[in-house]
Amino acid sequence: MKIWAKVKLKDYDRDIDIMSNSMANYLCKGPLMEVLNKYGLRIEDKRAIEEYTTSRIAGLLTLYMAKDQRRIKDIINRYYREDNYKRVMPEIEGYIDTNKN
């Protein structure tokens, strides 16, 4: 029987740690600061949101690197909401090599 449960890993992976922290900052930094300022949230609230987001990203990265497609699909199926669906336009930031040969 399949049971939905949260799991915390005991093994520390520095690569996943760095990637998840960087991705959380990339995804949330601007909007998170706007929300904090708008609603007067405390710095502790910001830290809690960042920790939650970073942990979730680290979990997804761990599953991705382990090539665990089944569990990734479980997460997608659990959190997909038809009423909240919007077409996504990918946005990428970073250096681009403009020296095309």
Secondary structure, DSSP 4 states (H G I P E B T S, - for coil): ----------S--HHHHHHHHHHHHHHHHHHHHHHHHHHT--HHHHHHHHHHHHHHHHHHHHHHHTT-HHHHHHHHHHH--GGG---------S-------
